[in-house]
Amino acid sequence: MTTTTADTSASVRASGGATVEFRALHRSFGATVALDGLDLAARPGELLALLGPSGCGKTTALRMLAGFEHPDAGEVLVDGVDVTGVPAHRRGAGMVFQSYSLFPHLTAVENVAFGLRMRGTGKSARLRRSTELLDLVGLGRLADRFPHQMSGGQQQRVALARALALQPRVLLLDEPLSALDAKVRLTLREEIRRLQQDLGITTLFVTHDQEEALSMADRVAVLRAGRLEQVAVPAELYARPATAFVAEFVGTMSRLPAVRTAGAAQVEVLGSRLPVEGALPADGDLDVLVRPEAVRVAADPLGGGTVVAASFLGAVTRLTVRLADGTEVKADLPSGSAAGLPVGATASLTLPERPVLVDRRRAA
């Protein structure tokens, strides 16, 4: 009888996705504040990406869920139960690290079976489960190889299978792809996402790579200086960032000088009045934040901009247009249209009539 991938995934499926909640987590390391009152929840069976720059607290939050770190204040809950004081080995979490962390003297199947052996699972049962998991991650044929005989991507697959061996309630991935080359990283992130969906396991994925987060996650939580800036589905996070930090960290943004208008919550930018998305800063000079695809560019001998760079990206070409005051604006155009706007061309810029995100102008 032939065993299919669906059969294999069914046999190793997690027992339903768990809920995870961080409540008012605080953690400091000396004078460095890693988490500053973090409130965040993951839904059953979802992949929640924790995204942010280095030092924002995302790995600290993950390690607290695993039980490797303990908060100065706050709670970690799994399925509504406070596990803040529960030892790591009783948390029911499987963790995959950036560095693989395989035992070099054990084969792939022995690495996957290690946790089962420590738990006292019989030899035949742990061999069967370890083999199933290696099949699930596409490495059944490499079961007897040692880590030094495998590529980085293969080693990370073994690490993933090992994390799943004990049927964890939650899967934790700490920058698991950052040590891999671009092609392997792309393939493996697609495989991790497929596997996570097949197993229905609640997964928290730490990354500083916005493309990785947006392409893999059900929702993305953006952290900054230990606090949550925004959590949303990828499309909403990109199209409607809640803060200037989120807007500029996720995707490309240009800043255009804007002028307040009397009365209504509007600003004047590029000669047009546009409504403001969210709150308008009470005082100070203003900038409008716009995505490259929202900027319209047209060849215009009397326009106020000059094309200073063009990057061909296939179907789209990204132009950089410099305004008279020195402001540089990114604009994405269909490559056919951009052909009429070579470097040095004079152009006019306009924005569509829709709400714009406004921020205080940065000091020069």
C-alpha positions in Angstrom: 0.0 0.0 0.0 1.4 3.4 -1.0 1.5 6.2 1.7 0.6 9.6 0.3 1.6 13.0 1.6 -1.9 13.5 2.8 -1.8 10.2 4.7 1.5 11.2 6.3 0.4 14.7 7.3 -2.8 13.2 8.8 -0.7 10.8 11.0 1.4 13.6 12.4 -1.2 16.3 12.6 -1.2 18.5 15.7 -4.2 18.1 18.0 -5.9 21.3 17.0 -4.3 24.8 17.0 -3.8 26.5 20.3 -4.5 30.1 21.3 -1.5 32.1 22.4 -1.6 35.4 24.3 1.0 37.8 25.6 -0.4 40.1 28.3 1.5 43.3 29.3 4.9 41.6 28.9 7.9 43.6 30.3 11.5 42.5 30.1 14.7 44.4 30.5 18.3 43.4 30.2 20.1 45.9 32.3 19.4 49.3 30.9 18.0 47.8 27.7 14.2 47.4 27.5 13.4 44.4 25.3 9.6 44.3 25.9 7.6 47.3 27.1 4.1 46.1 27.8 3.5 43.8 24.8 -0.1 42.8 24.3 -0.6 40.3 21.4 -2.7 37.2 20.7 -2.3 34.4 18.1 -5.5 32.6 16.9 -5.8 28.8 16.7 -4.1 27.4 13.7 -2.8 30.7 12.3 0.7 31.7 11.3 1.5 34.9 13.0 4.7 36.7 12.0 6.6 38.9 14.4 8.2 41.5 12.2 10.6 44.3 13.2 14.2 45.6 13.2 16.9 44.0 15.3 16.4 44.7 19.0 12.6 45.3 18.8 11.8 42.4 21.1 10.4 39.8 18.7 12.9 37.0 19.6 12.5 37.8 23.3 8.7 37.4 23.0 9.2 34.0 21.2 11.7 32.8 23.9 9.2 33.7 26.6 6.5 31.6 24.9 9.1 28.7 24.7 10.0 29.1 28.4 13.6 30.1 27.7 13.1 33.6 29.1 10.9 34.9 31.9 9.2 38.3 32.0 9.8 40.9 34.6 6.0 41.4 34.5 3.1 40.2 32.5 1.7 36.8 31.5 2.0 34.2 28.7 -1.1 32.2 28.1 -1.7 29.1 26.0 -5.3 28.1 25.5 -6.3 30.5 28.3 -3.9 28.9 30.8 -1.1 31.0 32.4 2.1 29.2 31.5 4.4 32.0 32.6 6.0 29.9 35.4 5.8 26.5 33.6 9.2 25.0 32.7 10.2 24.9 29.0 9.9 21.1 28.7 6.3 21.3 29.8 5.1 24.1 27.5 4.3 21.9 24.5 6.2 24.2 22.1 8.4 23.1 19.3 11.2 25.5 18.3 13.3 25.9 15.2 16.3 28.1 15.3 18.3 30.0 12.7 21.4 27.8 13.3 19.7 24.4 12.8 21.2 23.1 16.1 21.3 19.5 15.0 23.5 17.0 16.8 26.4 16.4 14.5 27.0 12.8 15.6 23.4 11.7 14.9 21.8 10.9 11.6 18.8 12.8 10.3 16.4 10.2 11.6 18.2 10.0 14.9 18.0 13.8 15.3 14.3 13.8 14.7 13.8 10.9 17.1 15.9 12.5 19.9 13.0 14.1 21.8 11.0 10.9 21.5 13.8 8.9 23.0 14.1 11.4 25.9 10.4 11.0 26.5 10.7 7.2 26.6 9.0 6.3 23.4 9.8 2.8 22.2 12.3 2.2 19.4 9.9 1.0 16.8 7.4 3.8 17.5 9.9 6.6 17.4 11.5 5.2 14.2 8.1 5.1 12.6 7.2 8.6 13.6 10.6 10.0 12.7 10.5 8.4 9.3 7.0 9.8 8.7 8.2 13.3 9.5 11.2 13.1 7.3 8.9 12.0 4.5 6.6 14.9 5.3 9.5 17.4 4.8 10.7 15.6 1.7 13.9 14.0 3.2 12.9 10.4 3.6 15.7 9.3 1.3 18.3 11.1 3.5 17.3 9.5 6.8 20.8 8.0 7.4 22.8 11.0 6.5 24.7 13.1 9.1 24.3 16.9 9.2 27.6 17.5 7.5 26.4 15.5 4.6 23.4 17.7 4.0 22.9 21.2 2.6 21.7 24.1 4.8 18.2 23.8 3.5 18.1 20.1 4.2 19.4 20.6 7.7 16.7 23.1 8.4 14.1 20.6 7.2 15.4 18.1 9.7 15.2 20.7 12.4 11.6 21.4 11.5 10.8 17.6 11.5 12.5 17.4 15.0 10.4 20.3 16.3 7.2 18.5 15.1 8.1 15.1 16.5 6.5 15.6 19.9 3.3 17.0 18.4 3.7 20.5 19.9 0.7 22.7 20.6 2.6 25.7 19.2 5.4 25.8 16.6 8.0 28.6 17.1 10.3 29.7 14.2 13.1 32.0 15.1 14.5 33.5 11.8 14.8 29.9 10.4 15.6 31.0 6.9 18.0 33.8 7.3 21.2 31.6 7.0 20.1 30.2 3.7 20.7 31.5 0.1 17.9 33.3 -1.7 16.6 30.4 -3.8 16.6 27.9 -1.0 14.9 30.5 1.3 12.1 31.0 -1.2 11.5 27.3 -1.6 11.6 26.5 2.1 9.3 29.3 3.1 6.7 27.9 0.7 7.1 24.5 2.1 6.9 25.7 5.7 3.7 27.5 4.9 2.2 24.5 3.2 3.2 22.2 6.1 1.8 24.6 8.7 -1.5 24.8 6.9 -1.7 21.0 6.4 -1.0 20.4 10.1 -3.2 23.2 11.4 -0.6 24.1 14.0 -0.5 27.6 15.6 2.8 29.1 14.5 4.8 32.2 15.5 7.4 33.1 13.0 10.1 35.7 13.9 11.7 37.6 11.0 13.1 41.0 10.0 12.4 40.3 6.3 9.1 42.0 5.3 8.7 40.0 2.1 9.0 36.8 4.1 6.4 38.0 6.6 3.9 39.3 4.0 4.1 36.2 1.8 3.8 33.6 4.6 1.7 34.9 7.4 -2.0 35.0 8.1 -1.4 38.1 10.1 1.7 40.2 10.8 2.6 41.9 14.1 5.0 44.8 13.7 7.1 45.5 16.8 9.2 48.6 17.6 11.2 49.1 20.8 9.4 46.3 22.6 5.9 47.6 21.8 3.3 46.5 19.2 2.8 49.1 16.4 0.2 47.2 14.4 -1.1 43.7 13.8 -3.1 43.0 10.7 -3.5 40.8 7.6 -0.7 41.4 5.1 -2.8 43.3 2.6 -4.2 45.7 5.3 -0.8 46.2 6.8 0.6 47.3 3.4 -2.4 49.3 2.2 -3.4 50.9 5.5 -0.4 51.2 7.9 -1.4 52.5 11.3 1.8 54.5 11.9 4.6 56.1 9.9 7.0 53.5 11.3 4.9 50.6 9.9 4.5 52.5 6.6 8.2 52.8 6.1 9.2 49.5 7.5 6.8 47.5 5.4 7.4 48.2 1.7 8.7 51.3 0.1 7.5 54.8 1.0 8.4 58.3 -0.1 7.9 61.4 1.9 6.4 64.5 0.2 6.2 67.9 1.9 2.6 68.8 2.7 0.8 72.0 3.9 -2.1 72.2 6.4 -5.4 73.5 5.2 -7.8 75.5 7.3 -10.8 73.6 8.7 -11.2 70.1 7.5 -8.7 67.3 8.0 -7.0 67.8 4.7 -3.5 68.6 3.5 -2.3 70.1 0.3 0.4 68.2 -1.6 1.5 68.5 -5.2 -1.1 71.2 -5.7 -4.0 69.0 -4.6 -6.1 68.7 -1.5 -6.3 65.2 0.0 -8.1 63.8 3.0 -5.9 62.6 5.9 -5.9 58.9 7.0 -5.9 58.8 10.8 -4.9 61.6 13.1 -3.3 64.9 11.9 -0.3 65.9 14.0 -1.3 68.9 16.1 1.7 71.1 15.1 4.9 71.2 13.1 5.7 70.9 9.4 4.1 67.9 7.7 5.1 65.1 5.3 2.7 62.8 3.4 3.8 59.2 3.0 3.0 57.5 -0.4 3.7 54.2 -2.0 5.5 54.1 -5.4 2.5 52.6 -7.1 0.3 55.5 -5.9 2.4 58.2 -7.6 1.4 59.2 -11.2 4.1 60.5 -13.4 3.7 62.2 -16.8 6.2 63.8 -19.1 5.7 67.5 -18.8 8.2 70.2 -20.0 6.7 72.6 -17.4 6.6 69.9 -14.6 8.3 70.4 -11.3 10.3 67.2 -11.3 13.2 65.6 -13.0 13.7 61.9 -13.5 17.1 61.1 -11.9 17.1 57.3 -11.9 15.2 54.3 -13.4 15.3 50.7 -12.3 13.9 48.1 -14.6 12.0 45.4 -12.6 10.3 43.5 -15.4 6.7 44.5 -16.0 7.3 47.6 -13.7 10.0 50.2 -13.8 10.8 52.2 -10.7 11.6 55.9 -11.3 13.1 58.3 -8.9 11.9 61.8 -9.5 13.6 64.8 -7.8 11.4 67.8 -7.1 12.7 71.4 -7.1 13.2 71.4 -3.3 15.4 68.3 -3.5 12.7 65.8 -2.4 13.1 62.5 -4.2 10.0 60.4 -4.9 9.8 56.8 -6.0 7.2 55.9 -8.6 6.3 52.5 -10.2 5.1 52.6 -13.7 4.4 49.9 -16.3 7.7 49.5 -18.1 6.1 50.5 -21.5 5.0 53.8 -20.0 8.3 54.4 -18.3 10.1 54.2 -21.6 8.9 57.7 -22.4 10.5 59.0 -19.2 14.2 58.5 -19.5 16.7 59.9 -16.9 16.8 63.6 -17.3 13.2 64.0 -18.5 11.1 66.7 -16.9 7.9 65.4 -15.4 4.8 66.3 -13.3 3.6 64.2 -10.3 0.1 63.8 -9.1 -1.5 61.6 -6.4 -4.9 59.9 -6.6 -7.7 61.4 -4.5 -7.7 59.1 -1.6 -6.7 59.4 2.1 -3.0 59.8 2.8 -1.0 59.0 5.9 0.6 62.2 7.4 3.6 62.4 9.7 5.6 65.2 11.3 8.5 66.3 9.0 11.8 64.9 10.1 14.6 67.3 11.0 17.1 67.8 8.2 
